[in-house]
Amino acid sequence: MATELIPVSVLTGFLGSGKTTILSHLLRQPEFSRTAIVINEFGEVALDHELIETSEDSVIALTTGCLCCKVRTDLTETLHDLLRRRDQGACTQFNRIVIETSGLADPAPILHALMTDTALARRLVLGRVVTTVDAVAGEVTLEREAISRKQVAVADRIVLSKLDLTTGGEASLRSCLTALNPGAPTLCAVYGRIESDNLFGAASHDPKTRVFEVSSWLAATPEHTHSDHDTEIKSFTVVRAEPIQAVALTLFLEALAEHCGADLLRLKGIVNVAESPQRPAVIHGVQHVFHAPTWLSHWPSDDRTSRIVFIARSLSRQWVEVLLDAIAAEVADVSAGNR
Amino acid sequence: MSGVSIGLVRELITASLAAWHVASIVETNDRAVVIHGKQKIRIEPAPADSMFRWTITIDGRTRPAISLLAVLRQVRGALDPGYAASRVHIAVSPVVPSSWLQS
Protein backbone atom coordinates (compact mmCIF):
# COMPACT_ATOMS: atom_id res chain seq x y z
CA MET A 1 0.00 0.00 0.00
CA ALA A 2 1.40 3.39 -0.92
CA THR A 3 2.31 5.56 2.01
CA GLU A 4 0.99 9.09 1.92
CA LEU A 5 3.85 11.50 1.53
CA ILE A 6 4.12 14.22 4.13
CA PRO A 7 5.08 17.72 2.94
CA VAL A 8 8.01 19.19 4.82
CA SER A 9 8.36 22.93 4.50
CA VAL A 10 11.06 25.32 5.59
CA LEU A 11 10.32 28.55 7.43
CA THR A 12 13.34 30.79 7.31
CA GLY A 13 14.18 34.45 7.68
CA PHE A 14 16.78 36.58 9.38
CA LEU A 15 17.01 37.08 13.14
CA GLY A 16 14.00 38.94 14.47
CA SER A 17 12.04 38.77 11.24
CA GLY A 18 8.99 37.24 12.91
CA LYS A 19 9.26 33.51 12.16
CA THR A 20 8.25 32.36 15.62
CA THR A 21 5.41 34.88 15.89
CA ILE A 22 3.95 33.77 12.58
CA LEU A 23 4.39 30.10 13.39
CA SER A 24 2.78 30.62 16.77
CA HIS A 25 -0.23 32.18 15.09
CA LEU A 26 -0.48 29.50 12.42
CA LEU A 27 -0.34 26.67 14.94
CA ARG A 28 -3.44 27.99 16.65
CA GLN A 29 -5.41 27.57 13.44
CA PRO A 30 -7.47 24.38 13.19
CA GLU A 31 -6.02 23.47 9.79
CA PHE A 32 -2.54 23.40 11.32
CA SER A 33 -3.51 21.16 14.20
CA ARG A 34 -1.64 18.11 12.93
CA THR A 35 1.68 19.77 12.29
CA ALA A 36 5.09 18.67 13.46
CA ILE A 37 7.48 21.53 14.05
CA VAL A 38 11.23 21.22 14.02
CA ILE A 39 12.75 24.28 15.62
CA ASN A 40 16.40 25.06 15.26
CA GLU A 41 17.89 27.57 17.62
CA PHE A 42 21.39 28.89 17.56
CA GLY A 43 22.42 29.61 21.11
CA GLU A 44 23.10 27.97 24.42
CA VAL A 45 19.57 28.22 25.69
CA ALA A 46 16.68 27.42 23.41
CA LEU A 47 13.77 29.79 23.86
CA ASP A 48 11.69 29.85 20.74
CA HIS A 49 9.82 26.67 21.52
CA GLU A 50 8.70 28.21 24.81
CA LEU A 51 7.11 31.03 22.85
CA ILE A 52 5.01 28.81 20.64
CA GLU A 53 1.57 27.80 21.75
CA THR A 54 0.26 24.81 19.92
CA SER A 55 -2.74 22.61 20.02
CA GLU A 56 -2.35 19.26 21.71
CA ASP A 57 -2.12 17.61 18.31
CA SER A 58 1.05 19.40 17.32
CA VAL A 59 4.50 18.00 17.86
CA ILE A 60 7.61 20.05 18.53
CA ALA A 61 11.14 18.78 18.08
CA LEU A 62 14.23 20.80 18.78
CA THR A 63 17.67 20.95 17.31
CA THR A 64 20.42 23.25 18.50
CA GLY A 65 23.54 24.50 16.85
CA CYS A 66 23.64 25.75 13.34
CA LEU A 67 21.21 23.65 11.38
CA CYS A 68 22.82 24.33 8.05
CA CYS A 69 26.24 23.22 9.30
CA LYS A 70 25.12 20.00 11.03
CA VAL A 71 22.16 19.40 8.81
CA ARG A 72 22.98 15.94 7.57
CA THR A 73 23.05 14.54 11.05
CA ASP A 74 20.88 16.62 13.32
CA LEU A 75 18.05 17.41 10.99
CA THR A 76 17.75 14.08 9.25
CA GLU A 77 17.97 12.23 12.58
CA THR A 78 15.28 14.47 14.01
CA LEU A 79 13.02 13.80 11.04
CA HIS A 80 13.62 10.06 11.20
CA ASP A 81 12.83 10.14 14.90
CA LEU A 82 9.62 12.08 14.30
CA LEU A 83 8.48 9.57 11.68
CA ARG A 84 9.37 6.67 13.95
CA ARG A 85 7.33 8.12 16.79
CA ARG A 86 4.44 8.76 14.41
CA ASP A 87 4.56 5.17 13.15
CA GLN A 88 4.64 3.81 16.69
CA GLY A 89 1.69 5.93 17.70
CA ALA A 90 3.86 7.73 20.22
CA CYS A 91 2.77 11.11 18.92
CA THR A 92 -0.02 12.58 16.87
CA GLN A 93 -0.46 11.47 13.26
CA PHE A 94 0.86 14.75 11.90
CA ASN A 95 0.26 15.44 8.23
CA ARG A 96 2.72 18.26 7.76
CA ILE A 97 6.20 19.14 8.98
CA VAL A 98 7.53 22.68 9.24
CA ILE A 99 11.20 23.31 9.92
CA GLU A 100 11.86 26.69 11.50
CA THR A 101 15.49 27.53 10.88
CA SER A 102 17.61 29.78 13.00
CA GLY A 103 17.86 33.30 11.68
CA LEU A 104 21.46 32.73 10.65
CA ALA A 105 20.90 29.50 8.76
CA ASP A 106 21.58 29.03 5.09
CA PRO A 107 18.46 27.24 3.78
CA ALA A 108 20.23 25.54 0.86
CA PRO A 109 21.92 22.71 2.81
CA ILE A 110 18.62 22.06 4.54
CA LEU A 111 16.94 21.65 1.17
CA HIS A 112 19.77 19.39 0.03
CA ALA A 113 19.28 17.15 3.05
CA LEU A 114 15.57 16.89 2.31
CA MET A 115 16.18 16.20 -1.37
CA THR A 116 18.90 13.58 -1.01
CA ASP A 117 18.12 11.38 1.99
CA THR A 118 16.80 8.20 0.41
CA ALA A 119 14.91 6.98 3.47
CA LEU A 120 13.26 10.34 4.06
CA ALA A 121 12.32 10.60 0.40
CA ARG A 122 10.07 7.56 0.79
CA ARG A 123 8.05 9.39 3.42
CA LEU A 124 8.46 13.12 2.81
CA VAL A 125 8.05 15.51 -0.09
CA LEU A 126 9.73 18.87 -0.24
CA GLY A 127 7.31 21.63 0.64
CA ARG A 128 7.64 25.32 0.18
CA VAL A 129 10.38 27.54 1.45
CA VAL A 130 8.72 30.45 3.25
CA THR A 131 10.94 33.39 4.14
CA THR A 132 9.94 36.09 6.59
CA VAL A 133 11.20 39.63 6.16
CA ASP A 134 10.84 42.36 8.74
CA ALA A 135 9.02 45.26 7.06
CA VAL A 136 10.72 47.74 9.39
CA ALA A 137 14.34 46.62 9.36
CA GLY A 138 14.27 44.31 6.36
CA GLU A 139 15.83 46.64 3.84
CA VAL A 140 18.81 47.41 6.05
CA THR A 141 19.19 43.73 6.85
CA LEU A 142 19.16 42.80 3.17
CA GLU A 143 21.78 45.45 2.56
CA ARG A 144 24.10 44.23 5.29
CA GLU A 145 23.56 40.50 5.63
CA ALA A 146 24.36 38.21 2.72
CA ILE A 147 22.56 35.30 4.36
CA SER A 148 19.31 37.29 4.48
CA ARG A 149 19.54 37.86 0.73
CA LYS A 150 20.08 34.16 0.18
CA GLN A 151 17.10 33.34 2.39
CA VAL A 152 14.93 35.59 0.19
CA ALA A 153 16.45 34.31 -3.05
CA VAL A 154 15.51 30.68 -2.42
CA ALA A 155 11.97 31.38 -1.18
CA ASP A 156 8.75 30.10 -2.71
CA ARG A 157 6.80 32.55 -0.56
CA ILE A 158 7.95 35.75 1.12
CA VAL A 159 6.09 36.96 4.18
CA LEU A 160 6.41 40.60 5.14
CA SER A 161 6.12 40.80 8.92
CA LYS A 162 5.63 43.69 11.35
CA LEU A 163 3.55 45.64 8.86
CA ASP A 164 1.64 46.91 11.87
CA LEU A 165 4.79 48.83 12.85
CA THR A 166 5.29 50.58 9.55
CA THR A 167 3.61 53.63 8.14
CA GLY A 168 3.26 52.24 4.68
CA GLY A 169 6.71 53.11 3.43
CA GLU A 170 7.79 49.62 2.49
CA ALA A 171 7.72 50.17 -1.28
CA SER A 172 11.49 50.27 -1.44
CA LEU A 173 11.75 47.01 0.49
CA ARG A 174 9.27 45.37 -1.86
CA SER A 175 11.37 46.52 -4.76
CA CYS A 176 14.45 44.86 -3.20
CA LEU A 177 12.51 41.64 -2.68
CA THR A 178 11.29 41.64 -6.27
CA ALA A 179 14.83 42.20 -7.47
CA LEU A 180 16.09 39.23 -5.49
CA ASN A 181 13.24 36.87 -6.24
CA PRO A 182 10.62 38.10 -8.69
CA GLY A 183 8.80 34.78 -8.85
CA ALA A 184 7.92 34.42 -5.19
CA PRO A 185 4.58 35.93 -4.16
CA THR A 186 4.86 38.33 -1.22
CA LEU A 187 2.29 37.89 1.54
CA CYS A 188 1.64 40.17 4.49
CA ALA A 189 1.49 39.41 8.19
CA VAL A 190 -0.03 41.86 10.64
CA TYR A 191 0.52 41.14 14.32
CA GLY A 192 1.80 37.74 13.17
CA ARG A 193 -1.50 36.93 11.51
CA ILE A 194 -1.37 35.66 7.99
CA GLU A 195 -3.67 33.84 5.66
CA SER A 196 -2.54 30.31 6.33
CA ASP A 197 -4.32 28.76 3.38
CA ASN A 198 -1.77 26.99 1.24
CA LEU A 199 1.21 28.74 2.78
CA PHE A 200 3.09 25.51 3.36
CA GLY A 201 1.89 23.34 0.48
CA ALA A 202 4.16 21.20 -1.62
CA ALA A 203 6.77 23.05 -3.60
CA SER A 204 5.61 24.29 -6.96
CA HIS A 205 2.32 22.54 -6.51
CA ASP A 206 -1.11 23.79 -5.55
CA PRO A 207 -2.98 21.02 -3.76
CA LYS A 208 -6.33 22.71 -4.43
CA THR A 209 -6.01 22.91 -8.18
CA ARG A 210 -3.58 19.98 -8.35
CA VAL A 211 -1.51 21.76 -10.93
CA PHE A 212 2.00 23.03 -10.89
CA GLU A 213 2.44 26.61 -9.84
CA VAL A 214 4.35 27.51 -12.92
CA SER A 215 2.64 30.80 -13.46
CA SER A 216 4.16 32.74 -10.58
CA TRP A 217 7.76 31.96 -11.20
CA LEU A 218 7.47 32.03 -14.95
CA ALA A 219 5.92 35.46 -14.61
CA ALA A 220 9.30 36.62 -13.35
CA THR A 221 10.32 39.64 -15.32
CA PRO A 222 13.19 39.23 -17.74
CA GLU A 223 16.04 40.30 -15.51
CA HIS A 224 16.44 41.66 -12.03
CA THR A 225 19.63 42.45 -10.28
CA HIS A 226 20.32 43.18 -6.69
CA SER A 227 23.72 44.56 -7.38
CA ASP A 228 24.60 46.85 -4.52
CA HIS A 229 26.67 44.15 -2.94
CA ASP A 230 29.82 42.21 -3.52
CA THR A 231 27.82 39.07 -3.92
CA GLU A 232 25.45 40.02 -6.67
CA ILE A 233 22.23 38.03 -6.83
CA LYS A 234 20.45 38.05 -10.14
CA SER A 235 17.31 36.54 -11.50
CA PHE A 236 16.67 36.05 -15.17
CA THR A 237 14.78 33.77 -17.49
CA VAL A 238 16.22 31.87 -20.42
CA VAL A 239 13.61 31.29 -23.12
CA ARG A 240 13.84 28.97 -26.10
CA ALA A 241 11.21 28.65 -28.80
CA GLU A 242 12.76 25.52 -30.29
CA PRO A 243 12.36 22.24 -28.38
CA ILE A 244 15.46 21.14 -26.49
CA GLN A 245 16.74 17.60 -26.90
CA ALA A 246 16.73 15.59 -23.68
CA VAL A 247 20.46 14.96 -23.85
CA ALA A 248 21.15 18.66 -24.33
CA LEU A 249 19.01 19.51 -21.31
CA THR A 250 20.86 16.94 -19.20
CA LEU A 251 24.27 18.19 -20.28
CA PHE A 252 23.20 21.79 -19.72
CA LEU A 253 22.13 21.08 -16.14
CA GLU A 254 25.30 19.11 -15.56
CA ALA A 255 27.42 22.02 -16.78
CA LEU A 256 25.54 24.47 -14.58
CA ALA A 257 26.02 22.26 -11.54
CA GLU A 258 29.68 21.74 -12.34
CA HIS A 259 30.62 25.34 -12.98
CA CYS A 260 28.19 27.29 -10.81
CA GLY A 261 27.89 25.06 -7.74
CA ALA A 262 26.78 27.07 -4.75
CA ASP A 263 26.18 30.20 -6.81
CA LEU A 264 23.16 28.71 -8.48
CA LEU A 265 20.72 29.45 -5.68
CA ARG A 266 17.61 28.19 -7.37
CA LEU A 267 16.59 27.05 -10.83
CA LYS A 268 13.08 26.25 -11.96
CA GLY A 269 11.82 25.71 -15.42
CA ILE A 270 9.31 24.25 -17.80
CA VAL A 271 10.97 22.72 -20.82
CA ASN A 272 9.72 21.67 -24.21
CA VAL A 273 11.72 18.49 -24.61
CA ALA A 274 12.01 17.47 -28.26
CA GLU A 275 11.27 13.83 -27.47
CA SER A 276 8.12 14.72 -25.52
CA PRO A 277 6.35 17.60 -27.26
CA GLN A 278 2.99 17.09 -25.58
CA ARG A 279 4.25 16.66 -22.05
CA PRO A 280 6.58 19.38 -20.80
CA ALA A 281 9.23 18.66 -18.21
CA VAL A 282 9.42 20.65 -15.01
CA ILE A 283 12.95 21.02 -13.71
CA HIS A 284 13.96 22.22 -10.27
CA GLY A 285 17.36 22.59 -8.66
CA VAL A 286 19.03 24.08 -5.64
CA GLN A 287 22.74 24.71 -6.21
CA HIS A 288 24.15 21.44 -7.60
CA VAL A 289 21.23 19.26 -6.49
CA PHE A 290 18.46 18.72 -9.02
CA HIS A 291 15.22 16.83 -8.89
CA ALA A 292 14.69 14.41 -11.72
CA PRO A 293 12.38 16.14 -14.23
CA THR A 294 8.66 15.86 -13.56
CA TRP A 295 6.58 15.32 -16.66
CA LEU A 296 3.31 17.24 -16.75
CA SER A 297 0.35 15.56 -18.39
CA HIS A 298 -0.17 18.61 -20.62
CA TRP A 299 1.02 22.16 -21.16
CA PRO A 300 -0.48 24.59 -18.64
CA SER A 301 -1.14 27.17 -21.40
CA ASP A 302 -0.78 27.66 -25.13
CA ASP A 303 2.77 28.84 -24.62
CA ARG A 304 5.04 25.99 -25.73
CA THR A 305 8.33 27.78 -25.19
CA SER A 306 10.91 26.46 -22.77
CA ARG A 307 11.38 28.89 -19.89
CA ILE A 308 14.06 28.40 -17.27
CA VAL A 309 14.19 30.81 -14.34
CA PHE A 310 17.54 31.36 -12.64
CA ILE A 311 18.18 32.94 -9.27
CA ALA A 312 21.91 33.01 -8.88
CA ARG A 313 24.86 34.84 -7.46
CA SER A 314 27.39 36.29 -9.88
CA LEU A 315 26.09 34.22 -12.76
CA SER A 316 26.45 35.64 -16.24
CA ARG A 317 23.27 35.42 -18.25
CA GLN A 318 25.30 35.66 -21.43
CA TRP A 319 27.32 32.61 -20.43
CA VAL A 320 24.16 30.63 -19.64
CA GLU A 321 22.64 31.56 -23.00
CA VAL A 322 25.66 30.66 -25.08
CA LEU A 323 26.28 27.50 -23.04
CA LEU A 324 22.80 26.24 -23.87
CA ASP A 325 23.20 27.20 -27.53
CA ALA A 326 26.57 25.46 -27.82
CA ILE A 327 25.42 22.29 -26.10
CA ALA A 328 22.24 22.16 -28.19
CA ALA A 329 24.28 22.67 -31.37
CA GLU A 330 26.70 19.90 -30.45
CA VAL A 331 23.94 17.46 -29.54
CA ALA A 332 22.15 18.27 -32.80
CA ASP A 333 25.40 17.70 -34.64
CA VAL A 334 25.92 14.31 -33.05
CA SER A 335 22.28 13.38 -33.64
CA ALA A 336 22.78 14.19 -37.31
CA GLY A 337 25.52 11.57 -37.43
CA ASN A 338 28.51 13.89 -37.31
CA ARG A 339 30.21 11.76 -34.70
CA MET B 1 34.81 16.63 -37.88
CA SER B 2 32.54 18.71 -35.75
CA GLY B 3 29.80 20.68 -37.47
CA VAL B 4 29.62 23.16 -34.58
CA SER B 5 30.88 26.49 -35.86
CA ILE B 6 34.19 27.70 -34.54
CA GLY B 7 32.53 31.09 -34.03
CA LEU B 8 30.13 29.54 -31.55
CA VAL B 9 33.01 27.83 -29.75
CA ARG B 10 34.84 31.13 -29.51
CA GLU B 11 31.69 32.79 -28.17
CA LEU B 12 31.33 30.03 -25.58
CA ILE B 13 34.96 30.24 -24.49
CA THR B 14 34.88 34.04 -24.29
CA ALA B 15 31.69 34.06 -22.23
CA SER B 16 32.97 31.25 -20.01
CA LEU B 17 36.27 32.96 -19.23
CA ALA B 18 34.42 36.17 -18.43
CA ALA B 19 31.98 34.29 -16.19
CA TRP B 20 34.89 32.65 -14.36
CA HIS B 21 36.71 35.98 -14.04
CA VAL B 22 39.72 34.60 -15.88
CA ALA B 23 41.67 37.30 -17.68
CA SER B 24 42.74 36.27 -21.18
CA ILE B 25 42.51 37.08 -24.85
CA VAL B 26 40.54 34.81 -27.13
CA GLU B 27 41.00 34.76 -30.87
CA THR B 28 40.12 32.59 -33.81
CA ASN B 29 43.03 31.27 -35.85
CA ASP B 30 42.82 28.85 -38.75
CA ARG B 31 39.67 26.97 -37.62
CA ALA B 32 40.89 26.95 -34.04
CA VAL B 33 40.12 29.00 -30.97
CA VAL B 34 43.26 30.21 -29.24
CA ILE B 35 43.33 31.49 -25.67
CA HIS B 36 46.22 33.65 -24.57
CA GLY B 37 46.17 33.63 -20.80
CA LYS B 38 48.18 32.15 -17.99
CA GLN B 39 48.75 29.34 -20.45
CA LYS B 40 48.30 29.23 -24.20
CA ILE B 41 45.44 26.97 -25.17
CA ARG B 42 44.37 25.93 -28.66
CA ILE B 43 40.99 24.31 -29.26
CA GLU B 44 40.19 22.78 -32.62
CA PRO B 45 38.02 20.06 -34.13
CA ALA B 46 39.62 16.64 -33.83
CA PRO B 47 40.86 14.92 -37.00
CA ALA B 48 38.24 13.01 -38.95
CA ASP B 49 39.66 9.62 -37.95
CA SER B 50 39.57 10.41 -34.24
CA MET B 51 36.87 9.06 -31.95
CA PHE B 52 36.85 12.41 -30.15
CA ARG B 53 35.26 15.66 -31.28
CA TRP B 54 37.84 18.17 -30.10
CA THR B 55 41.55 18.49 -29.61
CA ILE B 56 42.99 20.78 -26.96
CA THR B 57 46.60 21.82 -26.82
CA ILE B 58 47.67 23.35 -23.53
CA ASP B 59 51.19 24.74 -23.52
CA GLY B 60 52.21 22.34 -26.27
CA ARG B 61 50.61 19.24 -24.80
CA THR B 62 47.74 17.89 -26.87
CA ARG B 63 44.82 15.91 -25.49
CA PRO B 64 41.39 14.96 -26.84
CA ALA B 65 37.96 16.02 -25.59
CA ILE B 66 34.76 14.19 -26.28
CA SER B 67 32.45 17.19 -26.02
CA LEU B 68 32.35 20.93 -25.47
CA LEU B 69 31.69 20.27 -21.78
CA ALA B 70 34.94 18.33 -21.63
CA VAL B 71 36.65 21.24 -23.39
CA LEU B 72 35.30 23.67 -20.81
CA ARG B 73 36.43 21.41 -17.98
CA GLN B 74 39.97 21.26 -19.33
CA VAL B 75 40.16 24.97 -20.06
CA ARG B 76 38.95 25.91 -16.64
CA GLY B 77 41.22 23.39 -14.97
CA ALA B 78 44.19 24.94 -16.75
CA LEU B 79 43.37 28.60 -16.21
CA ASP B 80 41.46 28.75 -12.94
CA PRO B 81 43.57 27.14 -10.21
CA GLY B 82 40.93 27.64 -7.52
CA TYR B 83 38.35 25.76 -9.51
CA ALA B 84 36.72 22.81 -7.78
CA ALA B 85 33.98 21.29 -9.88
CA SER B 86 30.69 20.37 -8.26
CA ARG B 87 29.13 17.20 -9.54
CA VAL B 88 25.44 17.28 -10.25
CA HIS B 89 23.49 15.38 -7.63
CA ILE B 90 20.04 14.08 -8.49
CA ALA B 91 17.52 14.29 -5.69
CA VAL B 92 16.02 10.99 -4.67
CA SER B 93 12.52 12.41 -4.44
CA PRO B 94 10.45 13.96 -7.22
CA VAL B 95 9.36 17.59 -6.97
CA VAL B 96 5.84 16.29 -6.63
CA PRO B 97 4.73 12.64 -6.55
CA SER B 98 3.24 11.66 -9.88
CA SER B 99 0.01 10.57 -8.18
CA TRP B 100 -0.55 14.15 -7.08
CA LEU B 101 -0.63 15.30 -10.67
CA GLN B 102 -3.57 13.12 -11.61
CA SER B 103 -6.81 15.02 -11.50
Interface residues (C-beta under 8 A of the other chain):
Chain A: A2 L5 H112 L114 M115 T116 D117 T118 L120 A121 L124 V125 L126 A202 A203 S204 H205 P207 R210 V211 F212 L251 L253 E254 A255 A257 E258 H259 C260 G261 A262 V282 H284 Q287 H288 V289 F290 H291 A292 T294 L296 S297 L315 S316 Q318 W319 V322 L323 D325 A326 I327 A329 E330 D333 A336 N338 R339
Chain B: M1 S2 G3 V4 S5 L8 V9 E11 L12 A15 S16 A18 A19 W20 M51 R53 S67 L68 L69 L72 R73 R76 A84 A85 S86 R87 V88 H89 I90 A91 V92 S93 P94 V95 V96 P97 S98 S99 W100 L101 Q102 S103
